[in-house]
Amino acid sequence: MNSPHAEAIADCIRTRRTVKAYTGEAVPRAQLERWLDLACWAPSHRLTQPWRFAVLDQPAIVRLAEFLRGEPTIAAVPDPAKGAAKLAKLLDRLPALGAMIQVTWMRDANTAIDLEEHAAASAAIQNLLLAAHADGWAGFWSTTAALGQAKTLMWCGLDPTTQGFLGSVWLGRAAQVPPPPPRIALVDRVRWL
Ligand SMILES: Cc1cc2nc3c(=O)[nH]c(=O)nc-3n(C[C@H](O)[C@H](O)[C@H](O)COP(=O)(O)O)c2cc1C
């Protein structure tokens, strides 16, 4: 029999969804600090804690959107044909977010270590998403090209020469929660030895 605590964690993991539509409610700074603190409890080899965060409140998101709109090279990535439409969709969605966190990891010249650092920072993002969900908020781990470009990272005060882009974590109050995308059966993903 699982403890209520274990069931609550299982429920949080299962019911967390990727949410792209938000109500416009701002996420209070104290909430963000709590989630960032929980993100930092992720494991990292040698305890390097390679994650770095740039937190954007709603006025900062508006300023970022202005920057993206005014920077002609942004829309051309990943390819000029699709980039402009993707950017327009992004600019449409950004004003409804309650906050956004740009996440990077500190790159390492050693490929094996670099992979571990990337993995550790990914675990931190998952902690953050679960923490937000547990508090009744929603999130979206986005890797949309416009938000991960070097110019965008620099605008956020991150250094693309030493940091890799892991994603933009969108946060806010869900306007609409999509149904759970089904997971592949364990039998197709696991070998028991
Ligand atoms: C590393 C990573 C990057 C992602 N980037 C995007 C993205 O750019 N656009 C998108 O629509 N979803 C993105 N997602 C979200 C996935 O589409 C989503 O997690 C998946 O469909 C499962 O849905 P769920 O999170 O509600 O369980 C990303 C997820 C991860 C882990």
The ligand as a Gaussian input file, in Angstrom:
#p B3LYP/6-31G(d) Opt

LIG

0 1
 C       13.050000      19.125000     -24.342000
 C       11.612000      19.393000     -24.686000
 C       11.315000      20.358000     -25.619000
 C       10.002000      20.620000     -25.977000
 N        9.755000      21.586000     -26.910000
 C        8.480000      21.770000     -27.349000
 C        8.210000      22.735000     -28.347000
 O        9.100000      23.489000     -28.775000
 N        6.947000      22.837000     -28.805000
 C        5.926000      22.053000     -28.318000
 O        4.802000      22.167000     -28.785000
 N        6.141000      21.176000     -27.308000
 C        7.398000      21.016000     -26.810000
 N        7.648000      20.146000     -25.779000
 C        6.508000      19.571000     -25.032000
 C        6.101000      18.211000     -25.546000
 O        5.467000      18.347000     -26.778000
 C        5.159000      17.572000     -24.505000
 O        5.858000      17.370000     -23.309000
 C        4.618000      16.240000     -24.974000
 O        3.740000      16.423000     -26.031000
 C        3.874000      15.498000     -23.869000
 O        2.834000      16.256000     -23.335000
 P        2.720000      16.464000     -21.762000
 O        3.887000      17.282000     -21.352000
 O        1.403000      17.188000     -21.543000
 O        2.692000      15.120000     -21.104000
 C        8.939000      19.893000     -25.378000
 C        9.251000      18.931000     -24.390000
 C       10.577000      18.694000     -24.048000
 C       10.879000      17.673000     -22.975000

